[in-house]
Amino acid sequence: MSTAKAKGALEKVAYRWGVSLETVEQEIEKAIREARSNPKTRELWDNIPCRGEYPTPEELLSYLAESAAPKPRAILRNGIK
């Protein structure tokens, strides 16, 4: 998922919850900061590609979507479930 598509997804979340896009982004940014401060998970966060010190909400959503997407070989080997 591109960061542009991720931004669109965040806009849909904001619309569904009746809040601004900025509110959604602020809440995700707050969660990212809290999660990165945990020494047990810091290495995982350091492996998320991002342009700054922390991933933006769009970068995080894009990374998670790509990580969760089935890989073509896995689909061929195991079939779609």
Biopython code that builds the backbone (N, CA, C, O; Angstrom):
import numpy as np
from Bio.PDB.StructureBuilder import StructureBuilder

atoms = [
    (1, "MET", "N", (0.850, -1.171, 0.000)),
    (1, "MET", "CA", (0.000, 0.000, 0.000)),
    (1, "MET", "C", (0.890, 1.226, 0.000)),
    (1, "MET", "O", (1.830, 1.329, 0.788)),
    (2, "SER", "N", (0.590, 2.128, -0.870)),
    (2, "SER", "CA", (1.351, 3.375, -0.910)),
    (2, "SER", "C", (0.931, 4.269, 0.261)),
    (2, "SER", "O", (-0.130, 4.085, 0.859)),
    (3, "THR", "N", (1.789, 5.236, 0.567)),
    (3, "THR", "CA", (1.436, 6.158, 1.647)),
    (3, "THR", "C", (0.236, 7.013, 1.245)),
    (3, "THR", "O", (-0.519, 7.459, 2.109)),
    (4, "ALA", "N", (0.053, 7.242, -0.036)),
    (4, "ALA", "CA", (-1.128, 7.998, -0.492)),
    (4, "ALA", "C", (-2.404, 7.208, -0.212)),
    (4, "ALA", "O", (-3.400, 7.777, 0.237)),
    (5, "LYS", "N", (-2.380, 5.903, -0.474)),
    (5, "LYS", "CA", (-3.539, 5.062, -0.172)),
    (5, "LYS", "C", (-3.751, 4.972, 1.337)),
    (5, "LYS", "O", (-4.887, 4.946, 1.812)),
    (6, "ALA", "N", (-2.658, 4.927, 2.080)),
    (6, "ALA", "CA", (-2.758, 4.888, 3.540)),
    (6, "ALA", "C", (-3.426, 6.158, 4.052)),
    (6, "ALA", "O", (-4.251, 6.107, 4.965)),
    (7, "LYS", "N", (-3.072, 7.290, 3.468)),
    (7, "LYS", "CA", (-3.689, 8.565, 3.853)),
    (7, "LYS", "C", (-5.191, 8.518, 3.591)),
    (7, "LYS", "O", (-5.990, 8.986, 4.402)),
    (8, "GLY", "N", (-5.556, 7.952, 2.462)),
    (8, "GLY", "CA", (-6.979, 7.796, 2.143)),
    (8, "GLY", "C", (-7.692, 6.911, 3.155)),
    (8, "GLY", "O", (-8.825, 7.194, 3.545)),
    (9, "ALA", "N", (-7.033, 5.842, 3.577)),
    (9, "ALA", "CA", (-7.618, 4.949, 4.579)),
    (9, "ALA", "C", (-7.797, 5.682, 5.909)),
    (9, "ALA", "O", (-8.813, 5.509, 6.582)),
    (10, "LEU", "N", (-6.824, 6.490, 6.285)),
    (10, "LEU", "CA", (-6.928, 7.263, 7.524)),
    (10, "LEU", "C", (-8.066, 8.282, 7.428)),
    (10, "LEU", "O", (-8.756, 8.542, 8.413)),
    (11, "GLU", "N", (-8.256, 8.849, 6.251)),
    (11, "GLU", "CA", (-9.369, 9.788, 6.054)),
    (11, "GLU", "C", (-10.712, 9.077, 6.241)),
    (11, "GLU", "O", (-11.645, 9.644, 6.809)),
    (12, "LYS", "N", (-10.806, 7.839, 5.764)),
    (12, "LYS", "CA", (-12.037, 7.062, 5.946)),
    (12, "LYS", "C", (-12.277, 6.763, 7.423)),
    (12, "LYS", "O", (-13.415, 6.825, 7.888)),
    (13, "VAL", "N", (-11.233, 6.443, 8.154)),
    (13, "VAL", "CA", (-11.355, 6.203, 9.597)),
    (13, "VAL", "C", (-11.876, 7.458, 10.282)),
    (13, "VAL", "O", (-12.788, 7.396, 11.106)),
    (14, "ALA", "N", (-11.292, 8.586, 9.937)),
    (14, "ALA", "CA", (-11.720, 9.857, 10.536)),
    (14, "ALA", "C", (-13.196, 10.120, 10.237)),
    (14, "ALA", "O", (-13.954, 10.521, 11.120)),
    (15, "TYR", "N", (-13.587, 9.896, 9.009)),
    (15, "TYR", "CA", (-14.977, 10.126, 8.622)),
    (15, "TYR", "C", (-15.918, 9.213, 9.411)),
    (15, "TYR", "O", (-16.945, 9.657, 9.926)),
    (16, "ARG", "N", (-15.550, 7.925, 9.496)),
    (16, "ARG", "CA", (-16.405, 6.961, 10.206)),
    (16, "ARG", "C", (-16.561, 7.296, 11.680)),
    (16, "ARG", "O", (-17.623, 7.084, 12.265)),
    (17, "TRP", "N", (-15.505, 7.819, 12.274)),
    (17, "TRP", "CA", (-15.547, 8.143, 13.697)),
    (17, "TRP", "C", (-15.998, 9.578, 13.954)),
    (17, "TRP", "O", (-16.147, 9.987, 15.105)),
    (18, "GLY", "N", (-16.211, 10.327, 12.909)),
    (18, "GLY", "CA", (-16.702, 11.692, 13.055)),
    (18, "GLY", "C", (-15.685, 12.639, 13.674)),
    (18, "GLY", "O", (-16.035, 13.557, 14.416)),
    (19, "VAL", "N", (-14.409, 12.393, 13.350)),
    (19, "VAL", "CA", (-13.334, 13.253, 13.856)),
    (19, "VAL", "C", (-12.499, 13.728, 12.677)),
    (19, "VAL", "O", (-12.667, 13.254, 11.553)),
    (20, "SER", "N", (-11.608, 14.657, 12.938)),
    (20, "SER", "CA", (-10.756, 15.161, 11.870)),
    (20, "SER", "C", (-9.620, 14.180, 11.569)),
    (20, "SER", "O", (-9.264, 13.339, 12.394)),
    (21, "LEU", "N", (-9.074, 14.314, 10.383)),
    (21, "LEU", "CA", (-7.905, 13.526, 10.012)),
    (21, "LEU", "C", (-6.759, 13.813, 10.982)),
    (21, "LEU", "O", (-6.017, 12.908, 11.363)),
    (22, "GLU", "N", (-6.625, 15.066, 11.373)),
    (22, "GLU", "CA", (-5.555, 15.449, 12.304)),
    (22, "GLU", "C", (-5.688, 14.717, 13.634)),
    (22, "GLU", "O", (-4.685, 14.327, 14.231)),
    (23, "THR", "N", (-6.920, 14.529, 14.099)),
    (23, "THR", "CA", (-7.149, 13.805, 15.359)),
    (23, "THR", "C", (-6.699, 12.352, 15.229)),
    (23, "THR", "O", (-6.038, 11.819, 16.121)),
    (24, "VAL", "N", (-7.053, 11.723, 14.131)),
    (24, "VAL", "CA", (-6.643, 10.332, 13.899)),
    (24, "VAL", "C", (-5.122, 10.249, 13.851)),
    (24, "VAL", "O", (-4.525, 9.381, 14.489)),
    (25, "GLU", "N", (-4.499, 11.142, 13.102)),
    (25, "GLU", "CA", (-3.036, 11.134, 12.990)),
    (25, "GLU", "C", (-2.378, 11.383, 14.348)),
    (25, "GLU", "O", (-1.387, 10.730, 14.676)),
    (26, "GLN", "N", (-2.909, 12.310, 15.137)),
    (26, "GLN", "CA", (-2.337, 12.602, 16.453)),
    (26, "GLN", "C", (-2.428, 11.396, 17.374)),
    (26, "GLN", "O", (-1.484, 11.099, 18.105)),
    (27, "GLU", "N", (-3.546, 10.708, 17.342)),
    (27, "GLU", "CA", (-3.707, 9.522, 18.201)),
    (27, "GLU", "C", (-2.744, 8.412, 17.789)),
    (27, "GLU", "O", (-2.166, 7.743, 18.646)),
    (28, "ILE", "N", (-2.571, 8.215, 16.499)),
    (28, "ILE", "CA", (-1.629, 7.189, 16.029)),
    (28, "ILE", "C", (-0.200, 7.592, 16.368)),
    (28, "ILE", "O", (0.599, 6.754, 16.786)),
    (29, "GLU", "N", (0.124, 8.864, 16.191)),
    (29, "GLU", "CA", (1.472, 9.343, 16.531)),
    (29, "GLU", "C", (1.752, 9.154, 18.017)),
    (29, "GLU", "O", (2.864, 8.787, 18.396)),
    (30, "LYS", "N", (0.757, 9.401, 18.857)),
    (30, "LYS", "CA", (0.912, 9.208, 20.297)),
    (30, "LYS", "C", (1.182, 7.724, 20.602)),
    (30, "LYS", "O", (2.045, 7.398, 21.417)),
    (31, "ALA", "N", (0.441, 6.843, 19.944)),
    (31, "ALA", "CA", (0.639, 5.404, 20.140)),
    (31, "ALA", "C", (2.019, 4.962, 19.655)),
    (31, "ALA", "O", (2.660, 4.117, 20.280)),
    (32, "ILE", "N", (2.469, 5.528, 18.552)),
    (32, "ILE", "CA", (3.800, 5.198, 18.031)),
    (32, "ILE", "C", (4.873, 5.610, 19.037)),
    (32, "ILE", "O", (5.784, 4.834, 19.325)),
    (33, "ARG", "N", (4.770, 6.822, 19.568)),
    (33, "ARG", "CA", (5.762, 7.293, 20.553)),
    (33, "ARG", "C", (5.791, 6.403, 21.789)),
    (33, "ARG", "O", (6.861, 6.058, 22.291)),
    (34, "GLU", "N", (4.608, 6.032, 22.277)),
    (34, "GLU", "CA", (4.540, 5.163, 23.447)),
    (34, "GLU", "C", (5.150, 3.800, 23.153)),
    (34, "GLU", "O", (5.912, 3.269, 23.961)),
    (35, "ALA", "N", (4.821, 3.241, 22.013)),
    (35, "ALA", "CA", (5.331, 1.912, 21.659)),
    (35, "ALA", "C", (6.846, 1.926, 21.450)),
    (35, "ALA", "O", (7.538, 0.984, 21.833)),
    (36, "ARG", "N", (7.351, 2.989, 20.847)),
    (36, "ARG", "CA", (8.800, 3.077, 20.615)),
    (36, "ARG", "C", (9.575, 3.259, 21.904)),
    (36, "ARG", "O", (10.766, 2.951, 21.947)),
    (37, "SER", "N", (8.941, 3.747, 22.947)),
    (37, "SER", "CA", (9.653, 3.957, 24.207)),
    (37, "SER", "C", (9.842, 2.656, 24.979)),
    (37, "SER", "O", (10.570, 2.630, 25.972)),
    (38, "ASN", "N", (9.204, 1.587, 24.544)),
    (38, "ASN", "CA", (9.345, 0.286, 25.197)),
    (38, "ASN", "C", (10.612, -0.397, 24.690)),
    (38, "ASN", "O", (10.703, -0.715, 23.504)),
    (39, "PRO", "N", (11.603, -0.630, 25.576)),
    (39, "PRO", "CA", (12.858, -1.250, 25.132)),
    (39, "PRO", "C", (12.670, -2.640, 24.513)),
    (39, "PRO", "O", (13.474, -3.061, 23.682)),
    (40, "LYS", "N", (11.619, -3.348, 24.912)),
    (40, "LYS", "CA", (11.391, -4.706, 24.405)),
    (40, "LYS", "C", (10.954, -4.711, 22.944)),
    (40, "LYS", "O", (11.181, -5.690, 22.232)),
    (41, "THR", "N", (10.337, -3.637, 22.497)),
    (41, "THR", "CA", (9.858, -3.598, 21.113)),
    (41, "THR", "C", (10.597, -2.581, 20.260)),
    (41, "THR", "O", (10.273, -2.404, 19.086)),
    (42, "ARG", "N", (11.566, -1.924, 20.827)),
    (42, "ARG", "CA", (12.281, -0.860, 20.107)),
    (42, "ARG", "C", (12.906, -1.358, 18.805)),
    (42, "ARG", "O", (12.854, -0.669, 17.786)),
    (43, "GLU", "N", (13.493, -2.543, 18.839)),
    (43, "GLU", "CA", (14.140, -3.076, 17.636)),
    (43, "GLU", "C", (13.132, -3.265, 16.497)),
    (43, "GLU", "O", (13.448, -3.009, 15.335)),
    (44, "LEU", "N", (11.934, -3.708, 16.833)),
    (44, "LEU", "CA", (10.903, -3.867, 15.802)),
    (44, "LEU", "C", (10.578, -2.530, 15.147)),
    (44, "LEU", "O", (10.440, -2.445, 13.927)),
    (45, "TRP", "N", (10.458, -1.487, 15.966)),
    (45, "TRP", "CA", (10.144, -0.160, 15.441)),
    (45, "TRP", "C", (11.294, 0.386, 14.617)),
    (45, "TRP", "O", (11.070, 1.084, 13.628)),
    (46, "ASP", "N", (12.519, 0.079, 15.008)),
    (46, "ASP", "CA", (13.678, 0.565, 14.261)),
    (46, "ASP", "C", (13.754, -0.035, 12.858)),
    (46, "ASP", "O", (14.424, 0.511, 11.982)),
    (47, "ASN", "N", (13.069, -1.157, 12.646)),
    (47, "ASN", "CA", (13.094, -1.816, 11.343)),
    (47, "ASN", "C", (12.003, -1.334, 10.397)),
    (47, "ASN", "O", (11.962, -1.750, 9.239)),
    (48, "ILE", "N", (11.131, -0.475, 10.867)),
    (48, "ILE", "CA", (10.075, 0.065, 10.001)),
    (48, "ILE", "C", (10.678, 1.202, 9.175)),
    (48, "ILE", "O", (11.179, 2.176, 9.737)),
    (49, "PRO", "N", (10.632, 1.085, 7.857)),
    (49, "PRO", "CA", (11.209, 2.147, 7.033)),
    (49, "PRO", "C", (10.442, 3.456, 7.191)),
    (49, "PRO", "O", (9.213, 3.486, 7.120)),
    (50, "CYS", "N", (11.182, 4.524, 7.405)),
    (50, "CYS", "CA", (10.547, 5.835, 7.545)),
    (50, "CYS", "C", (11.566, 6.914, 7.206)),
    (50, "CYS", "O", (12.773, 6.676, 7.225)),
    (51, "ARG", "N", (11.065, 8.088, 6.901)),
    (51, "ARG", "CA", (11.947, 9.193, 6.509)),
    (51, "ARG", "C", (12.505, 9.940, 7.707)),
    (51, "ARG", "O", (13.570, 10.550, 7.608)),
    (52, "GLY", "N", (11.812, 9.904, 8.831)),
    (52, "GLY", "CA", (12.251, 10.623, 10.028)),
    (52, "GLY", "C", (12.637, 9.668, 11.142)),
    (52, "GLY", "O", (12.909, 8.489, 10.912)),
    (53, "GLU", "N", (12.655, 10.200, 12.347)),
    (53, "GLU", "CA", (12.997, 9.377, 13.513)),
    (53, "GLU", "C", (11.896, 8.361, 13.804)),
    (53, "GLU", "O", (12.169, 7.231, 14.208)),
    (54, "TYR", "N", (10.647, 8.780, 13.592)),
    (54, "TYR", "CA", (9.490, 7.917, 13.805)),
    (54, "TYR", "C", (8.745, 7.762, 12.492)),
    (54, "TYR", "O", (8.759, 8.674, 11.665)),
    (55, "PRO", "N", (8.083, 6.607, 12.280)),
    (55, "PRO", "CA", (7.251, 6.510, 11.082)),
    (55, "PRO", "C", (6.015, 7.393, 11.234)),
    (55, "PRO", "O", (5.474, 7.537, 12.330)),
    (56, "THR", "N", (5.585, 7.968, 10.145)),
    (56, "THR", "CA", (4.327, 8.711, 10.155)),
    (56, "THR", "C", (3.192, 7.692, 10.210)),
    (56, "THR", "O", (3.420, 6.512, 9.941)),
    (57, "PRO", "N", (1.990, 8.112, 10.548)),
    (57, "PRO", "CA", (0.871, 7.169, 10.512)),
    (57, "PRO", "C", (0.718, 6.514, 9.135)),
    (57, "PRO", "O", (0.406, 5.327, 9.037)),
    (58, "GLU", "N", (0.939, 7.291, 8.083)),
    (58, "GLU", "CA", (0.837, 6.729, 6.726)),
    (58, "GLU", "C", (1.939, 5.698, 6.467)),
    (58, "GLU", "O", (1.675, 4.650, 5.878)),
    (59, "GLU", "N", (3.160, 5.985, 6.897)),
    (59, "GLU", "CA", (4.262, 5.030, 6.713)),
    (59, "GLU", "C", (4.011, 3.750, 7.502)),
    (59, "GLU", "O", (4.284, 2.650, 7.019)),
    (60, "LEU", "N", (3.488, 3.900, 8.722)),
    (60, "LEU", "CA", (3.196, 2.729, 9.538)),
    (60, "LEU", "C", (2.108, 1.877, 8.906)),
    (60, "LEU", "O", (2.257, 0.659, 8.801)),
    (61, "LEU", "N", (1.020, 2.500, 8.486)),
    (61, "LEU", "CA", (-0.071, 1.756, 7.871)),
    (61, "LEU", "C", (0.384, 1.077, 6.587)),
    (61, "LEU", "O", (0.015, -0.068, 6.326)),
    (62, "SER", "N", (1.172, 1.763, 5.797)),
    (62, "SER", "CA", (1.700, 1.189, 4.566)),
    (62, "SER", "C", (2.568, -0.029, 4.860)),
    (62, "SER", "O", (2.440, -1.066, 4.209)),
    (63, "TYR", "N", (3.453, 0.107, 5.850)),
    (63, "TYR", "CA", (4.328, -1.007, 6.245)),
    (63, "TYR", "C", (3.513, -2.197, 6.743)),
    (63, "TYR", "O", (3.772, -3.334, 6.350)),
    (64, "LEU", "N", (2.542, -1.942, 7.595)),
    (64, "LEU", "CA", (1.725, -3.027, 8.142)),
    (64, "LEU", "C", (0.923, -3.727, 7.051)),
    (64, "LEU", "O", (0.804, -4.952, 7.055)),
    (65, "ALA", "N", (0.377, -2.958, 6.127)),
    (65, "ALA", "CA", (-0.400, -3.551, 5.035)),
    (65, "ALA", "C", (0.486, -4.432, 4.158)),
    (65, "ALA", "O", (0.081, -5.525, 3.763)),
    (66, "GLU", "N", (1.678, -3.964, 3.858)),
    (66, "GLU", "CA", (2.587, -4.754, 3.031)),
    (66, "GLU", "C", (3.082, -5.983, 3.782)),
    (66, "GLU", "O", (3.273, -7.037, 3.176)),
    (67, "SER", "N", (3.290, -5.866, 5.069)),
    (67, "SER", "CA", (3.752, -6.999, 5.878)),
    (67, "SER", "C", (2.679, -8.068, 6.002)),
    (67, "SER", "O", (2.982, -9.261, 6.043)),
    (68, "ALA", "N", (1.413, -7.635, 6.063)),
    (68, "ALA", "CA", (0.310, -8.575, 6.248)),
    (68, "ALA", "C", (-0.166, -9.201, 4.948)),
    (68, "ALA", "O", (-0.821, -10.243, 4.965)),
    (69, "ALA", "N", (0.155, -8.581, 3.828)),
    (69, "ALA", "CA", (-0.300, -9.085, 2.538)),
    (69, "ALA", "C", (0.360, -10.431, 2.236)),
    (69, "ALA", "O", (1.563, -10.595, 2.436)),
    (70, "PRO", "N", (-0.427, -11.389, 1.755)),
    (70, "PRO", "CA", (0.168, -12.681, 1.415)),
    (70, "PRO", "C", (1.156, -12.532, 0.263)),
    (70, "PRO", "O", (0.928, -11.769, -0.676)),
    (71, "LYS", "N", (2.223, -13.253, 0.352)),
    (71, "LYS", "CA", (3.236, -13.221, -0.692)),
    (71, "LYS", "C", (2.823, -14.172, -1.822)),
    (71, "LYS", "O", (2.246, -15.225, -1.553)),
    (72, "PRO", "N", (3.107, -13.819, -3.070)),
    (72, "PRO", "CA", (2.672, -14.648, -4.206)),
    (72, "PRO", "C", (3.073, -16.111, -4.088)),
    (72, "PRO", "O", (2.259, -16.981, -4.399)),
    (73, "ARG", "N", (4.277, -16.417, -3.657)),
    (73, "ARG", "CA", (4.685, -17.818, -3.544)),
    (73, "ARG", "C", (3.868, -18.556, -2.502)),
    (73, "ARG", "O", (3.491, -19.711, -2.701)),
    (74, "ALA", "N", (3.595, -17.893, -1.397)),
    (74, "ALA", "CA", (2.793, -18.514, -0.341)),
    (74, "ALA", "C", (1.383, -18.830, -0.859)),
    (74, "ALA", "O", (0.804, -19.859, -0.511)),
    (75, "ILE", "N", (0.842, -17.941, -1.687)),
    (75, "ILE", "CA", (-0.486, -18.168, -2.245)),
    (75, "ILE", "C", (-0.441, -19.374, -3.170)),
    (75, "ILE", "O", (-1.313, -20.239, -3.095)),
    (76, "LEU", "N", (0.556, -19.446, -4.037)),
    (76, "LEU", "CA", (0.658, -20.567, -4.959)),
    (76, "LEU", "C", (0.844, -21.888, -4.218)),
    (76, "LEU", "O", (0.270, -22.912, -4.587)),
    (77, "ARG", "N", (1.654, -21.843, -3.174)),
    (77, "ARG", "CA", (1.960, -23.056, -2.407)),
    (77, "ARG", "C", (0.766, -23.492, -1.564)),
    (77, "ARG", "O", (0.442, -24.678, -1.520)),
    (78, "ASN", "N", (0.116, -22.557, -0.904)),
    (78, "ASN", "CA", (-0.906, -22.883, 0.088)),
    (78, "ASN", "C", (-2.322, -22.571, -0.353)),
    (78, "ASN", "O", (-3.278, -23.019, 0.281)),
    (79, "GLY", "N", (-2.476, -21.819, -1.418)),
    (79, "GLY", "CA", (-3.802, -21.400, -1.836)),
    (79, "GLY", "C", (-4.278, -20.231, -1.006)),
    (79, "GLY", "O", (-3.734, -19.960, 0.065)),
    (80, "ILE", "N", (-5.275, -19.547, -1.484)),
    (80, "ILE", "CA", (-5.842, -18.407, -0.762)),
    (80, "ILE", "C", (-6.862, -18.944, 0.228)),
    (80, "ILE", "O", (-7.694, -19.786, -0.108)),
    (81, "LYS", "N", (-6.784, -18.444, 1.446)),
    (81, "LYS", "CA", (-7.723, -18.906, 2.481)),
    (81, "LYS", "C", (-8.584, -17.784, 2.933)),
    (81, "LYS", "O", (-9.438, -17.971, 3.799)),
]
sb = StructureBuilder()
sb.init_structure("model")
sb.init_model(0)
sb.init_chain("A")
sb.init_seg("    ")
for serial, (resi, resn, name, xyz) in enumerate(atoms, 1):
    if name == "N":
        sb.init_residue(resn, " ", resi, " ")
    sb.init_atom(name, np.array(xyz, "f"), 0.0, 1.0, " ", f" {name:<3s}", serial, name[0])
structure = sb.get_structure()
